[in-house]
Amino acid sequence: MKFVGVREFKQDVIKYLNEGNEIVVMKRKKPIARLTPVEKDSPEIILLEIGRVLSEAGISPQDARKALDRARQKIYG
């Protein structure tokens, strides 16, 4: 974990994002934000990939939502 000041973070934000490490942004010696990398198998990445595949297949978000609702109804009643 790396600690950086606000000014330094603003100047080198691309560098810090590309490094892919956890960063704590400090303001007046107090932590104000923590930036953590997203894991490759995180729910966010999985959902983005599902959305991409559905879009490439020509399935609209509304149709996908309806299919998901039907599946939930079938599983959970």
C-alpha positions in Angstrom: 0.0 0.0 0.0 1.3 3.4 -1.0 0.5 6.7 0.7 0.5 9.8 -1.6 -0.6 13.4 -1.1 -3.5 14.9 -3.1 -1.3 17.1 -5.2 1.1 14.2 -6.1 -1.9 11.9 -6.9 -3.4 14.5 -9.2 -0.2 15.1 -11.0 0.6 11.4 -11.5 -2.9 9.7 -11.5 -2.3 7.8 -14.7 1.0 6.4 -13.3 -0.7 5.2 -10.1 -3.6 3.7 -12.0 -1.3 1.8 -14.3 0.7 0.4 -11.4 -2.3 -1.4 -10.1 -1.5 -1.1 -6.4 -3.6 0.0 -3.5 -3.1 3.7 -2.8 -4.2 5.8 0.1 -4.6 9.5 -0.8 -3.7 11.8 2.0 -4.8 15.4 2.7 -3.0 17.3 5.5 -1.6 14.0 6.8 -5.1 12.4 7.0 -6.4 9.7 4.7 -9.2 10.8 2.5 -9.5 8.1 -0.1 -8.4 4.6 -0.8 -8.0 3.3 -4.4 -7.9 -0.5 -4.8 -7.5 -2.5 -8.0 -10.4 -4.5 -9.3 -9.8 -8.2 -9.2 -10.1 -10.0 -12.5 -12.8 -12.3 -11.1 -14.7 -9.5 -9.3 -18.5 -9.2 -9.7 -18.0 -5.9 -11.5 -15.7 -7.4 -14.2 -18.0 -10.5 -14.6 -21.1 -8.3 -15.1 -19.3 -6.0 -17.6 -18.2 -9.1 -19.6 -21.8 -10.5 -19.5 -23.1 -7.2 -20.8 -20.5 -7.2 -23.6 -21.4 -10.7 -24.7 -25.2 -10.0 -24.6 -24.7 -6.8 -26.6 -22.6 -8.7 -29.2 -25.4 -11.2 -29.4 -27.9 -8.5 -30.1 -29.8 -8.9 -26.8 -31.0 -5.6 -25.4 -30.6 -4.7 -21.7 -34.4 -4.8 -21.4 -34.6 -8.3 -22.9 -31.8 -9.5 -20.7 -33.5 -8.1 -17.6 -36.8 -9.9 -18.6 -35.0 -13.2 -19.0 -33.3 -12.7 -15.7 -36.6 -12.0 -14.0 -38.1 -15.1 -15.5 -35.2 -17.2 -14.3 -35.5 -15.8 -10.8 -39.2 -16.5 -10.7 -38.6 -20.0 -11.8 -35.9 -20.6 -9.2 -37.3 -18.7 -6.2 -41.0 -18.9 -7.0 
